[in-house]
């Protein structure tokens, strides 16, 4: 058993390294993905916030979710679609490598790029006067990094169903829709009532509510409600990705 686990772990590690290096060699993808959340945070929290540390902290919580959303949607969606069109997915399926290595490597690259973006956002937050306890920083980072799961599953569902151009277009639409409609840029109370209701069907909204709670900047009374809703939406995203994979494999 040990002899089988060790080679499998090595394959996963090499695939993950190759995926990260490939992503870093695409500046047209990496630069906007890493820089955009930090630039938006600097504008909304530091520029328009006029040095309000409480507002900067709450926006740190929501913009951290935003920072992870882009790499997840585009990394899984557009990249998987491109690999399908080039035949790389089929080639990997026929190879002796573990089937999970393909997804694990994508996950590693997404987390790595998202973490770089988070470092920039967190650095700007500290410069803007945000002060959290070490445990709060840890829990906030945990929520932010976990954001990759529902968004990655959504991207994967599109990647298995659409061509590269279609997946990129859909990822852009979903990316902006979840950011605005989920209240990541501004509180949903500023949006029309119909959009406030629709936000409950978006994982970005629930993550954007949970993040300030763990940072100690929001009432935790509804924590269980948002966590349960997020779990249901993540399960739905997993079903969306799995049925897309099943269609691809048929």
C-alpha atoms as an extended CHARMM CRD file, in Angstrom:
* protein
*
       250  EXT
         1         1  UNK       CA              0.0000000000        0.0000000000        0.0000000000  PROA      1               0.0000000000
         2         2  UNK       CA              2.7870000000        2.4270000000        0.9620000000  PROA      2               0.0000000000
         3         3  UNK       CA              4.5990000000        1.7480000000       -2.3080000000  PROA      3               0.0000000000
         4         4  UNK       CA              1.4760000000        2.7230000000       -4.2510000000  PROA      4               0.0000000000
         5         5  UNK       CA              0.6930000000        5.8510000000       -2.2140000000  PROA      5               0.0000000000
         6         6  UNK       CA              4.1850000000        7.3440000000       -2.5520000000  PROA      6               0.0000000000
         7         7  UNK       CA              4.2990000000        7.2870000000       -6.4040000000  PROA      7               0.0000000000
         8         8  UNK       CA              0.7420000000        8.6600000000       -6.5460000000  PROA      8               0.0000000000
         9         9  UNK       CA              1.6990000000       11.5180000000       -4.2370000000  PROA      9               0.0000000000
        10        10  UNK       CA              4.7190000000       12.2380000000       -6.4300000000  PROA      10              0.0000000000
        11        11  UNK       CA              2.5480000000       12.4060000000       -9.5490000000  PROA      11              0.0000000000
        12        12  UNK       CA              0.1590000000       14.8010000000       -7.8270000000  PROA      12              0.0000000000
        13        13  UNK       CA              3.0550000000       17.0230000000       -6.7380000000  PROA      13              0.0000000000
        14        14  UNK       CA              4.6240000000       17.1080000000      -10.2210000000  PROA      14              0.0000000000
        15        15  UNK       CA              1.2960000000       17.8450000000      -11.8880000000  PROA      15              0.0000000000
        16        16  UNK       CA              0.6070000000       20.6280000000       -9.3940000000  PROA      16              0.0000000000
        17        17  UNK       CA              4.0440000000       22.1540000000       -9.9830000000  PROA      17              0.0000000000
        18        18  UNK       CA              3.5830000000       22.0150000000      -13.7570000000  PROA      18              0.0000000000
        19        19  UNK       CA              0.1390000000       23.6290000000      -13.5030000000  PROA      19              0.0000000000
        20        20  UNK       CA              1.4440000000       26.4560000000      -11.3080000000  PROA      20              0.0000000000
        21        21  UNK       CA              4.3730000000       27.1230000000      -13.6550000000  PROA      21              0.0000000000
        22        22  UNK       CA              2.0600000000       27.1130000000      -16.6660000000  PROA      22              0.0000000000
        23        23  UNK       CA             -0.2380000000       29.6380000000      -15.0100000000  PROA      23              0.0000000000
        24        24  UNK       CA              2.6580000000       31.9190000000      -14.0690000000  PROA      24              0.0000000000
        25        25  UNK       CA              3.8190000000       31.9070000000      -17.7080000000  PROA      25              0.0000000000
        26        26  UNK       CA              0.5260000000       33.4750000000      -18.8390000000  PROA      26              0.0000000000
        27        27  UNK       CA              0.8130000000       37.1450000000      -17.8190000000  PROA      27              0.0000000000
        28        28  UNK       CA             -2.4440000000       38.0020000000      -19.5960000000  PROA      28              0.0000000000
        29        29  UNK       CA             -4.1510000000       35.7270000000      -17.0590000000  PROA      29              0.0000000000
        30        30  UNK       CA             -1.9510000000       36.1290000000      -13.9960000000  PROA      30              0.0000000000
        31        31  UNK       CA             -1.6010000000       39.9260000000      -13.8610000000  PROA      31              0.0000000000
        32        32  UNK       CA             -5.3270000000       40.8020000000      -13.9500000000  PROA      32              0.0000000000
        33        33  UNK       CA             -6.1800000000       37.8840000000      -11.6610000000  PROA      33              0.0000000000
        34        34  UNK       CA             -3.6880000000       38.9000000000       -8.9940000000  PROA      34              0.0000000000
        35        35  UNK       CA             -3.7280000000       42.6800000000       -9.3870000000  PROA      35              0.0000000000
        36        36  UNK       CA             -7.4360000000       43.4020000000       -9.9650000000  PROA      36              0.0000000000
        37        37  UNK       CA             -8.7150000000       42.5590000000       -6.4410000000  PROA      37              0.0000000000
        38        38  UNK       CA             -5.9060000000       44.5850000000       -4.8330000000  PROA      38              0.0000000000
        39        39  UNK       CA             -6.5710000000       47.5540000000       -7.1370000000  PROA      39              0.0000000000
        40        40  UNK       CA            -10.2970000000       47.4510000000       -6.4150000000  PROA      40              0.0000000000
        41        41  UNK       CA             -9.6640000000       47.1410000000       -2.6770000000  PROA      41              0.0000000000
        42        42  UNK       CA             -7.3450000000       50.1420000000       -2.7740000000  PROA      42              0.0000000000
        43        43  UNK       CA            -10.0320000000       52.1400000000       -4.6050000000  PROA      43              0.0000000000
        44        44  UNK       CA            -13.0820000000       51.1530000000       -2.5430000000  PROA      44              0.0000000000
        45        45  UNK       CA            -11.5530000000       50.7050000000        0.9170000000  PROA      45              0.0000000000
        46        46  UNK       CA             -8.5570000000       53.0200000000        0.9810000000  PROA      46              0.0000000000
        47        47  UNK       CA             -9.4720000000       55.6440000000       -1.5980000000  PROA      47              0.0000000000
        48        48  UNK       CA            -13.2090000000       56.0830000000       -1.1200000000  PROA      48              0.0000000000
        49        49  UNK       CA            -13.2250000000       54.8640000000        2.4870000000  PROA      49              0.0000000000
        50        50  UNK       CA            -11.2560000000       57.9040000000        3.6910000000  PROA      50              0.0000000000
        51        51  UNK       CA             -9.2370000000       55.9680000000        6.2640000000  PROA      51              0.0000000000
        52        52  UNK       CA            -12.2260000000       54.2990000000        7.9770000000  PROA      52              0.0000000000
        53        53  UNK       CA            -10.6070000000       51.2210000000        9.5620000000  PROA      53              0.0000000000
        54        54  UNK       CA            -13.9300000000       49.4500000000       10.2570000000  PROA      54              0.0000000000
        55        55  UNK       CA            -15.0690000000       49.8520000000        6.6580000000  PROA      55              0.0000000000
        56        56  UNK       CA            -11.6370000000       48.7500000000        5.4260000000  PROA      56              0.0000000000
        57        57  UNK       CA            -11.8630000000       45.6190000000        7.5810000000  PROA      57              0.0000000000
        58        58  UNK       CA            -15.2880000000       44.6360000000        6.2970000000  PROA      58              0.0000000000
        59        59  UNK       CA            -14.2080000000       45.2530000000        2.7130000000  PROA      59              0.0000000000
        60        60  UNK       CA            -11.0830000000       43.1960000000        3.3690000000  PROA      60              0.0000000000
        61        61  UNK       CA            -13.3810000000       40.3000000000        4.2630000000  PROA      61              0.0000000000
        62        62  UNK       CA            -15.4590000000       40.5740000000        1.0870000000  PROA      62              0.0000000000
        63        63  UNK       CA            -12.6280000000       41.4430000000       -1.2890000000  PROA      63              0.0000000000
        64        64  UNK       CA            -10.7240000000       38.3850000000       -0.0720000000  PROA      64              0.0000000000
        65        65  UNK       CA            -13.5810000000       36.2790000000       -1.4410000000  PROA      65              0.0000000000
        66        66  UNK       CA            -13.4040000000       38.2940000000       -4.6650000000  PROA      66              0.0000000000
        67        67  UNK       CA             -9.6540000000       37.6250000000       -4.8780000000  PROA      67              0.0000000000
        68        68  UNK       CA            -10.2260000000       33.8500000000       -4.8590000000  PROA      68              0.0000000000
        69        69  UNK       CA            -13.1970000000       33.8870000000       -7.2230000000  PROA      69              0.0000000000
        70        70  UNK       CA            -11.3180000000       34.9240000000      -10.3710000000  PROA      70              0.0000000000
        71        71  UNK       CA             -8.5900000000       32.2480000000      -10.2710000000  PROA      71              0.0000000000
        72        72  UNK       CA            -11.1950000000       29.5850000000       -9.4870000000  PROA      72              0.0000000000
        73        73  UNK       CA            -13.6750000000       30.4440000000      -12.2520000000  PROA      73              0.0000000000
        74        74  UNK       CA            -11.0820000000       31.0620000000      -14.9520000000  PROA      74              0.0000000000
        75        75  UNK       CA             -8.5310000000       28.4860000000      -13.8190000000  PROA      75              0.0000000000
        76        76  UNK       CA            -11.0250000000       25.6490000000      -13.8340000000  PROA      76              0.0000000000
        77        77  UNK       CA            -13.4370000000       26.9150000000      -16.4900000000  PROA      77              0.0000000000
        78        78  UNK       CA            -11.3220000000       28.3420000000      -19.2990000000  PROA      78              0.0000000000
        79        79  UNK       CA             -8.3230000000       26.0610000000      -18.7370000000  PROA      79              0.0000000000
        80        80  UNK       CA            -10.3340000000       22.8370000000      -18.6840000000  PROA      80              0.0000000000
        81        81  UNK       CA            -12.2440000000       23.9220000000      -21.7990000000  PROA      81              0.0000000000
        82        82  UNK       CA             -8.9570000000       24.6420000000      -23.5940000000  PROA      82              0.0000000000
        83        83  UNK       CA             -7.5310000000       21.2770000000      -22.5560000000  PROA      83              0.0000000000
        84        84  UNK       CA            -10.6690000000       19.5230000000      -23.8050000000  PROA      84              0.0000000000
        85        85  UNK       CA            -10.4040000000       21.1960000000      -27.2000000000  PROA      85              0.0000000000
        86        86  UNK       CA             -6.7100000000       20.3390000000      -27.5180000000  PROA      86              0.0000000000
        87        87  UNK       CA             -7.2960000000       16.7020000000      -26.5240000000  PROA      87              0.0000000000
        88        88  UNK       CA             -5.1370000000       16.9890000000      -23.4040000000  PROA      88              0.0000000000
        89        89  UNK       CA             -7.9520000000       15.8680000000      -21.0850000000  PROA      89              0.0000000000
        90        90  UNK       CA             -8.4460000000       12.7040000000      -23.1290000000  PROA      90              0.0000000000
        91        91  UNK       CA             -4.7000000000       12.0750000000      -23.2230000000  PROA      91              0.0000000000
        92        92  UNK       CA             -4.4500000000       12.3520000000      -19.4430000000  PROA      92              0.0000000000
        93        93  UNK       CA             -7.4410000000       10.0620000000      -19.0380000000  PROA      93              0.0000000000
        94        94  UNK       CA             -5.6800000000        7.3770000000      -21.1060000000  PROA      94              0.0000000000
        95        95  UNK       CA             -2.3740000000        7.7940000000      -19.2510000000  PROA      95              0.0000000000
        96        96  UNK       CA             -1.5160000000        5.7680000000      -16.1190000000  PROA      96              0.0000000000
        97        97  UNK       CA             -1.5420000000        8.8770000000      -13.9140000000  PROA      97              0.0000000000
        98        98  UNK       CA             -4.2110000000        8.9860000000      -11.1550000000  PROA      98              0.0000000000
        99        99  UNK       CA             -7.4720000000       10.5140000000      -12.3870000000  PROA      99              0.0000000000
       100       100  UNK       CA             -7.4980000000       12.8870000000       -9.4230000000  PROA      100             0.0000000000
       101       101  UNK       CA             -4.1470000000       14.4470000000      -10.3810000000  PROA      101             0.0000000000
       102       102  UNK       CA             -5.7710000000       16.5960000000      -13.0770000000  PROA      102             0.0000000000
       103       103  UNK       CA             -8.1560000000       18.2940000000      -10.6320000000  PROA      103             0.0000000000
       104       104  UNK       CA             -5.6760000000       18.4080000000       -7.7360000000  PROA      104             0.0000000000
       105       105  UNK       CA             -3.1280000000       20.2200000000       -9.9090000000  PROA      105             0.0000000000
       106       106  UNK       CA             -5.7500000000       22.7760000000      -10.9630000000  PROA      106             0.0000000000
       107       107  UNK       CA             -6.7090000000       23.2520000000       -7.3240000000  PROA      107             0.0000000000
       108       108  UNK       CA             -3.0810000000       23.8020000000       -6.3220000000  PROA      108             0.0000000000
       109       109  UNK       CA             -2.5500000000       26.4120000000       -9.0530000000  PROA      109             0.0000000000
       110       110  UNK       CA             -5.7860000000       28.1910000000       -8.1650000000  PROA      110             0.0000000000
       111       111  UNK       CA             -4.9390000000       28.3340000000       -4.4590000000  PROA      111             0.0000000000
       112       112  UNK       CA             -1.3960000000       29.5350000000       -5.2540000000  PROA      112             0.0000000000
       113       113  UNK       CA             -2.5750000000       32.3860000000       -7.5020000000  PROA      113             0.0000000000
       114       114  UNK       CA             -5.3820000000       33.2870000000       -5.1240000000  PROA      114             0.0000000000
       115       115  UNK       CA             -2.9540000000       33.3250000000       -2.1970000000  PROA      115             0.0000000000
       116       116  UNK       CA             -0.7020000000       35.7890000000       -4.0550000000  PROA      116             0.0000000000
       117       117  UNK       CA             -3.6930000000       38.0550000000       -4.5920000000  PROA      117             0.0000000000
       118       118  UNK       CA             -4.6620000000       37.7230000000       -0.9210000000  PROA      118             0.0000000000
       119       119  UNK       CA             -1.1630000000       38.7370000000        0.1680000000  PROA      119             0.0000000000
       120       120  UNK       CA             -1.5200000000       41.9860000000       -1.7940000000  PROA      120             0.0000000000
       121       121  UNK       CA             -4.9980000000       42.6880000000       -0.4130000000  PROA      121             0.0000000000
       122       122  UNK       CA             -3.9470000000       41.8530000000        3.1590000000  PROA      122             0.0000000000
       123       123  UNK       CA             -0.8660000000       44.0630000000        2.8240000000  PROA      123             0.0000000000
       124       124  UNK       CA             -2.9560000000       47.0010000000        1.6410000000  PROA      124             0.0000000000
       125       125  UNK       CA             -5.4060000000       46.3640000000        4.4870000000  PROA      125             0.0000000000
       126       126  UNK       CA             -2.6450000000       46.5580000000        7.1020000000  PROA      126             0.0000000000
       127       127  UNK       CA             -1.3490000000       49.7760000000        5.5350000000  PROA      127             0.0000000000
       128       128  UNK       CA             -4.9280000000       51.0840000000        5.6710000000  PROA      128             0.0000000000
       129       129  UNK       CA             -5.1490000000       50.5390000000        9.4110000000  PROA      129             0.0000000000
       130       130  UNK       CA             -6.8310000000       47.1140000000        9.6190000000  PROA      130             0.0000000000
       131       131  UNK       CA             -5.8910000000       45.3710000000       12.8650000000  PROA      131             0.0000000000
       132       132  UNK       CA             -6.9880000000       41.8110000000       13.6550000000  PROA      132             0.0000000000
       133       133  UNK       CA             -5.9710000000       39.2340000000       16.2110000000  PROA      133             0.0000000000
       134       134  UNK       CA             -3.7950000000       36.3750000000       14.8790000000  PROA      134             0.0000000000
       135       135  UNK       CA             -6.7000000000       33.9140000000       15.2980000000  PROA      135             0.0000000000
       136       136  UNK       CA             -8.9760000000       36.2330000000       13.3080000000  PROA      136             0.0000000000
       137       137  UNK       CA             -6.4170000000       36.5270000000       10.5100000000  PROA      137             0.0000000000
       138       138  UNK       CA             -6.1410000000       32.7310000000       10.4270000000  PROA      138             0.0000000000
       139       139  UNK       CA             -9.9040000000       32.1660000000       10.3160000000  PROA      139             0.0000000000
       140       140  UNK       CA            -10.3620000000       34.8780000000        7.7030000000  PROA      140             0.0000000000
       141       141  UNK       CA             -7.6480000000       33.3370000000        5.5020000000  PROA      141             0.0000000000
       142       142  UNK       CA             -9.3170000000       29.9550000000        5.9700000000  PROA      142             0.0000000000
       143       143  UNK       CA            -12.6640000000       31.2710000000        4.7060000000  PROA      143             0.0000000000
       144       144  UNK       CA            -10.9730000000       33.0250000000        1.7970000000  PROA      144             0.0000000000
       145       145  UNK       CA             -8.9700000000       29.9820000000        0.7060000000  PROA      145             0.0000000000
       146       146  UNK       CA            -12.0270000000       27.7360000000        1.0750000000  PROA      146             0.0000000000
       147       147  UNK       CA            -13.8490000000       30.0270000000       -1.3750000000  PROA      147             0.0000000000
       148       148  UNK       CA            -12.0330000000       28.2570000000       -4.1800000000  PROA      148             0.0000000000
       149       149  UNK       CA            -14.2360000000       25.1620000000       -3.7530000000  PROA      149             0.0000000000
       150       150  UNK       CA            -17.6900000000       26.4030000000       -4.8510000000  PROA      150             0.0000000000
       151       151  UNK       CA            -16.2970000000       28.7570000000       -7.4970000000  PROA      151             0.0000000000
       152       152  UNK       CA            -13.9260000000       26.1010000000       -8.8300000000  PROA      152             0.0000000000
       153       153  UNK       CA            -16.8020000000       23.6240000000       -9.1470000000  PROA      153             0.0000000000
       154       154  UNK       CA            -18.8850000000       26.1700000000      -11.0400000000  PROA      154             0.0000000000
       155       155  UNK       CA            -15.9710000000       26.8710000000      -13.3790000000  PROA      155             0.0000000000
       156       156  UNK       CA            -15.3770000000       23.1580000000      -13.8480000000  PROA      156             0.0000000000
       157       157  UNK       CA            -19.0070000000       22.6570000000      -14.8660000000  PROA      157             0.0000000000
       158       158  UNK       CA            -18.6420000000       25.2710000000      -17.5980000000  PROA      158             0.0000000000
       159       159  UNK       CA            -15.2430000000       23.9080000000      -18.6310000000  PROA      159             0.0000000000
       160       160  UNK       CA            -16.7110000000       20.4590000000      -19.2790000000  PROA      160             0.0000000000
       161       161  UNK       CA            -19.6860000000       21.8220000000      -21.2300000000  PROA      161             0.0000000000
       162       162  UNK       CA            -18.3680000000       24.7390000000      -23.2930000000  PROA      162             0.0000000000
       163       163  UNK       CA            -15.5610000000       25.4660000000      -25.7020000000  PROA      163             0.0000000000
       164       164  UNK       CA            -12.6990000000       27.7210000000      -24.6570000000  PROA      164             0.0000000000
       165       165  UNK       CA            -14.2470000000       30.9470000000      -25.9610000000  PROA      165             0.0000000000
       166       166  UNK       CA            -17.6280000000       30.0900000000      -24.5090000000  PROA      166             0.0000000000
       167       167  UNK       CA            -16.1130000000       29.1790000000      -21.1400000000  PROA      167             0.0000000000
       168       168  UNK       CA            -14.1600000000       32.4580000000      -20.9940000000  PROA      168             0.0000000000
       169       169  UNK       CA            -17.2800000000       34.4680000000      -21.8570000000  PROA      169             0.0000000000
       170       170  UNK       CA            -19.3850000000       32.6210000000      -19.2800000000  PROA      170             0.0000000000
       171       171  UNK       CA            -16.6770000000       32.9380000000      -16.6250000000  PROA      171             0.0000000000
       172       172  UNK       CA            -16.6140000000       36.7180000000      -17.1690000000  PROA      172             0.0000000000
       173       173  UNK       CA            -20.3930000000       36.9760000000      -16.8620000000  PROA      173             0.0000000000
       174       174  UNK       CA            -20.5410000000       34.8160000000      -13.7430000000  PROA      174             0.0000000000
       175       175  UNK       CA            -17.4900000000       36.5470000000      -12.2470000000  PROA      175             0.0000000000
       176       176  UNK       CA            -19.0320000000       40.0130000000      -12.4570000000  PROA      176             0.0000000000
       177       177  UNK       CA            -22.5200000000       38.7880000000      -11.5830000000  PROA      177             0.0000000000
       178       178  UNK       CA            -21.3920000000       37.0240000000       -8.4180000000  PROA      178             0.0000000000
       179       179  UNK       CA            -19.1900000000       39.9560000000       -7.3850000000  PROA      179             0.0000000000
       180       180  UNK       CA            -21.8790000000       42.6140000000       -7.7450000000  PROA      180             0.0000000000
       181       181  UNK       CA            -24.9490000000       40.5030000000       -6.9540000000  PROA      181             0.0000000000
       182       182  UNK       CA            -23.2320000000       38.8250000000       -4.0110000000  PROA      182             0.0000000000
       183       183  UNK       CA            -22.4440000000       42.1370000000       -2.3430000000  PROA      183             0.0000000000
       184       184  UNK       CA            -18.6640000000       41.7830000000       -2.5120000000  PROA      184             0.0000000000
       185       185  UNK       CA            -18.1070000000       45.3380000000       -3.7520000000  PROA      185             0.0000000000
       186       186  UNK       CA            -20.9140000000       47.0460000000       -1.8500000000  PROA      186             0.0000000000
       187       187  UNK       CA            -23.5630000000       45.9620000000        0.6830000000  PROA      187             0.0000000000
       188       188  UNK       CA            -26.5400000000       44.2630000000       -0.9640000000  PROA      188             0.0000000000
       189       189  UNK       CA            -28.8070000000       46.6990000000        0.9060000000  PROA      189             0.0000000000
       190       190  UNK       CA            -27.7300000000       49.2280000000       -1.7210000000  PROA      190             0.0000000000
       191       191  UNK       CA            -29.1180000000       47.0030000000       -4.4820000000  PROA      191             0.0000000000
       192       192  UNK       CA            -32.7600000000       46.6760000000       -5.6440000000  PROA      192             0.0000000000
       193       193  UNK       CA            -34.9250000000       44.3230000000       -3.5760000000  PROA      193             0.0000000000
       194       194  UNK       CA            -35.1300000000       41.7260000000       -6.3260000000  PROA      194             0.0000000000
       195       195  UNK       CA            -31.3140000000       41.5320000000       -6.4210000000  PROA      195             0.0000000000
       196       196  UNK       CA            -31.1820000000       41.2870000000       -2.6370000000  PROA      196             0.0000000000
       197       197  UNK       CA            -33.4090000000       38.2120000000       -2.8460000000  PROA      197             0.0000000000
       198       198  UNK       CA            -31.3820000000       36.7140000000       -5.6890000000  PROA      198             0.0000000000
       199       199  UNK       CA            -28.1990000000       37.0870000000       -3.6350000000  PROA      199             0.0000000000
       200       200  UNK       CA            -29.2830000000       34.1910000000       -1.4230000000  PROA      200             0.0000000000
       201       201  UNK       CA            -28.7430000000       31.8590000000       -4.3810000000  PROA      201             0.0000000000
       202       202  UNK       CA            -25.1170000000       32.9960000000       -4.7700000000  PROA      202             0.0000000000
       203       203  UNK       CA            -22.1840000000       31.4220000000       -2.8870000000  PROA      203             0.0000000000
       204       204  UNK       CA            -20.3800000000       34.7710000000       -3.0610000000  PROA      204             0.0000000000
       205       205  UNK       CA            -23.0670000000       36.3540000000       -0.8670000000  PROA      205             0.0000000000
       206       206  UNK       CA            -22.8100000000       33.7370000000        1.8750000000  PROA      206             0.0000000000
       207       207  UNK       CA            -19.0130000000       33.7480000000        1.8260000000  PROA      207             0.0000000000
       208       208  UNK       CA            -19.1000000000       37.5390000000        1.9330000000  PROA      208             0.0000000000
       209       209  UNK       CA            -21.2890000000       37.3150000000        5.0410000000  PROA      209             0.0000000000
       210       210  UNK       CA            -19.2610000000       34.6030000000        6.7610000000  PROA      210             0.0000000000
       211       211  UNK       CA            -15.9000000000       36.3200000000        6.2680000000  PROA      211             0.0000000000
       212       212  UNK       CA            -16.7470000000       39.4600000000        8.3240000000  PROA      212             0.0000000000
       213       213  UNK       CA            -18.1980000000       37.2170000000       11.0360000000  PROA      213             0.0000000000
       214       214  UNK       CA            -14.9560000000       35.3050000000       11.5650000000  PROA      214             0.0000000000
       215       215  UNK       CA            -13.0810000000       38.6260000000       11.4560000000  PROA      215             0.0000000000
       216       216  UNK       CA            -15.2160000000       39.8950000000       14.3320000000  PROA      216             0.0000000000
       217       217  UNK       CA            -16.8390000000       42.6620000000       12.2600000000  PROA      217             0.0000000000
       218       218  UNK       CA            -20.3500000000       41.2520000000       11.9580000000  PROA      218             0.0000000000
       219       219  UNK       CA            -23.0110000000       39.6630000000       14.1670000000  PROA      219             0.0000000000
       220       220  UNK       CA            -22.6490000000       35.8680000000       14.1760000000  PROA      220             0.0000000000
       221       221  UNK       CA            -26.3380000000       35.1500000000       14.8310000000  PROA      221             0.0000000000
       222       222  UNK       CA            -26.8980000000       34.0530000000       11.2130000000  PROA      222             0.0000000000
       223       223  UNK       CA            -23.6100000000       32.1600000000       10.8920000000  PROA      223             0.0000000000
       224       224  UNK       CA            -25.3000000000       28.7360000000       10.8270000000  PROA      224             0.0000000000
       225       225  UNK       CA            -27.8480000000       29.8930000000        8.2530000000  PROA      225             0.0000000000
       226       226  UNK       CA            -25.2040000000       31.1970000000        5.8700000000  PROA      226             0.0000000000
       227       227  UNK       CA            -23.0020000000       28.1220000000        6.4010000000  PROA      227             0.0000000000
       228       228  UNK       CA            -25.9180000000       25.7830000000        5.6400000000  PROA      228             0.0000000000
       229       229  UNK       CA            -26.9140000000       27.7500000000        2.5360000000  PROA      229             0.0000000000
       230       230  UNK       CA            -23.2940000000       27.7350000000        1.3400000000  PROA      230             0.0000000000
       231       231  UNK       CA            -23.0790000000       23.9710000000        1.8460000000  PROA      231             0.0000000000
       232       232  UNK       CA            -26.2330000000       23.4370000000       -0.2490000000  PROA      232             0.0000000000
       233       233  UNK       CA            -24.9700000000       25.7100000000       -3.0250000000  PROA      233             0.0000000000
       234       234  UNK       CA            -21.5940000000       23.9550000000       -2.9930000000  PROA      234             0.0000000000
       235       235  UNK       CA            -23.3410000000       20.5910000000       -3.2910000000  PROA      235             0.0000000000
       236       236  UNK       CA            -25.3340000000       21.9400000000       -6.2470000000  PROA      236             0.0000000000
       237       237  UNK       CA            -22.1040000000       23.2020000000       -7.8480000000  PROA      237             0.0000000000
       238       238  UNK       CA            -20.5290000000       19.7670000000       -7.3110000000  PROA      238             0.0000000000
       239       239  UNK       CA            -23.4920000000       18.1450000000       -9.0730000000  PROA      239             0.0000000000
       240       240  UNK       CA            -23.1450000000       20.6550000000      -11.9120000000  PROA      240             0.0000000000
       241       241  UNK       CA            -19.4550000000       19.7760000000      -12.2960000000  PROA      241             0.0000000000
       242       242  UNK       CA            -20.0280000000       16.0110000000      -11.9790000000  PROA      242             0.0000000000
       243       243  UNK       CA            -22.7880000000       15.8970000000      -14.6070000000  PROA      243             0.0000000000
       244       244  UNK       CA            -20.5540000000       17.9000000000      -16.9440000000  PROA      244             0.0000000000
       245       245  UNK       CA            -17.7430000000       15.4190000000      -16.3970000000  PROA      245             0.0000000000
       246       246  UNK       CA            -20.1380000000       12.5360000000      -17.0260000000  PROA      246             0.0000000000
       247       247  UNK       CA            -21.2100000000       14.0890000000      -20.3250000000  PROA      247             0.0000000000
       248       248  UNK       CA            -17.5880000000       14.5450000000      -21.3210000000  PROA      248             0.0000000000
       249       249  UNK       CA            -16.7210000000       10.9430000000      -20.4480000000  PROA      249             0.0000000000
       250       250  UNK       CA            -19.7190000000        9.4090000000      -22.2330000000  PROA      250             0.0000000000
